[in-house]
Amino acid sequence: MTDLSPFPDETFSLIVHPVSNIFIENIQPVWNECFRVLKQSGFLLSGLTNPAVYLFDWKLIDEQGILQVKYSLPYSDIVSLNEKEIKQMMEQEEPFEFSHTLEELIGGQLKAGFVITDFYEDSCAAEDNDLLSKYMQTFFVTRALKL
């Protein structure tokens, strides 16, 4: 995501960026590279996790159905978890997650040169029985245009 160097400038008319930026610490290179490889009048559709999702203790949600704020934002597994939890994630080959500020998520696209042309909020489907989705939109999508 952060290095699209195999692709020349202005290669694509559309980039669909699913909710994947949670797996990288610094998102600005993603926006910069997307802008570079998009043709003029091309669109970037970005699915993003609402940063507020990372405030909560997910273990407590899963085990007891309790929403309790535990972490500060922006969140980082590397910073927020203890050594034992990090070691367990590594042993289970789980990816580290990072939240980003709204400034990084939306402002970063603007900083790269995009114009935001639409915005959509969403949450998990009712059948997923996601506790947090009962109270807030947990995801959003931006449509950004390269002029």
C-alpha positions in Angstrom: 0.0 0.0 0.0 2.8 2.4 0.9 4.9 1.6 -2.2 3.2 1.4 -5.5 6.5 1.9 -7.4 5.8 -1.0 -9.8 3.1 1.2 -11.3 3.8 4.3 -13.4 2.2 7.7 -12.6 -1.4 8.1 -13.7 -2.0 4.4 -14.3 -5.5 3.8 -12.8 -8.9 5.5 -13.1 -10.2 3.9 -9.9 -8.6 2.6 -6.7 -10.7 0.8 -4.1 -8.9 0.9 -0.7 -10.7 -1.5 1.6 -10.4 -1.2 5.4 -6.8 -2.1 5.3 -5.0 0.9 6.6 -5.4 -0.4 10.1 -2.4 -2.6 9.5 0.0 0.2 8.8 1.3 2.8 11.3 1.7 5.7 8.9 -1.0 6.2 6.4 0.2 9.3 4.5 2.4 7.4 2.1 -0.7 5.4 1.1 -2.6 8.5 0.1 0.4 10.0 -1.6 0.9 6.8 -3.7 -2.7 6.6 -4.6 -2.7 10.2 -5.8 0.4 9.5 -7.9 -0.9 6.4 -9.7 -4.4 7.8 -10.3 -5.2 9.4 -13.6 -6.6 12.9 -13.6 -10.3 12.7 -12.8 -9.7 9.3 -11.2 -11.4 8.3 -7.9 -10.2 6.8 -4.7 -12.8 4.9 -2.7 -11.5 4.3 0.9 -13.1 2.2 3.5 -12.0 3.3 6.9 -12.5 2.2 10.5 -14.0 4.8 12.8 -11.1 5.6 15.2 -13.4 5.6 18.2 -13.7 1.8 17.8 -10.2 1.6 19.3 -11.1 3.3 22.5 -12.7 0.1 23.9 -11.6 -3.0 25.7 -12.5 -5.6 23.1 -11.8 -8.5 25.4 -14.4 -7.2 27.8 -16.9 -6.7 25.0 -16.4 -10.2 23.7 -16.4 -11.9 27.1 -19.0 -9.9 29.1 -20.7 -7.6 26.6 -19.5 -4.5 28.4 -18.4 -1.3 26.6 -15.6 0.2 28.6 -13.1 2.8 27.5 -9.6 1.5 27.9 -7.3 3.0 25.3 -6.3 6.5 24.2 -6.3 7.5 20.5 -4.6 7.1 18.2 -4.4 3.4 19.2 -1.4 1.1 18.4 -1.1 -2.5 19.4 2.6 -2.0 19.8 2.2 0.9 22.3 -1.1 -0.1 24.0 -0.6 -3.8 24.6 1.7 -5.4 27.2 4.6 -7.6 26.4 2.6 -10.8 27.0 -0.2 -9.7 24.7 2.3 -8.7 22.0 4.2 -12.0 22.3 0.9 -13.9 22.0 -0.1 -12.0 18.9 3.3 -12.8 17.3 3.0 -16.5 18.2 -0.4 -16.6 16.6 0.8 -14.6 13.6 -1.9 -12.0 14.1 -1.2 -8.6 12.5 -0.7 -5.5 14.6 -3.4 -2.9 14.3 -3.2 0.9 14.3 -5.9 3.5 14.5 -5.4 6.9 12.8 -6.8 10.3 13.6 -9.5 11.8 11.5 -6.9 14.4 10.4 -4.7 11.5 9.1 -7.6 9.6 7.5 -9.5 12.5 5.8 -7.0 15.4 6.1 -4.3 13.1 4.7 -6.2 12.5 1.5 -6.7 16.3 1.2 -3.0 16.8 1.9 -2.1 14.4 -0.9 -4.1 16.5 -3.3 -7.5 14.8 -3.4 -10.9 16.5 -3.2 -13.4 14.6 -1.0 -16.6 14.4 -3.1 -18.7 12.0 -0.9 -18.8 10.5 2.5 -20.8 7.4 3.8 -21.0 5.9 7.3 -21.8 2.3 8.1 -21.7 -0.3 10.8 -21.7 -4.1 11.1 -24.9 -5.9 10.0 -27.5 -6.6 12.7 -26.9 -10.4 12.3 -23.2 -9.8 13.3 -24.5 -8.9 16.7 -21.7 -6.3 17.1 -22.3 -4.4 20.4 -20.6 -1.2 19.4 -22.6 -1.0 16.1 -25.7 -0.7 18.2 -24.5 2.7 19.4 -22.4 4.2 16.6 -21.3 3.9 13.0 -18.1 1.9 13.1 -16.9 2.4 9.5 -17.0 5.2 6.9 -16.1 5.5 3.3 -14.7 8.5 1.4 -14.8 9.1 -2.3 -11.9 11.3 -3.3 -11.3 12.8 -6.7 -7.9 13.6 -8.3 -8.4 16.9 -10.2 
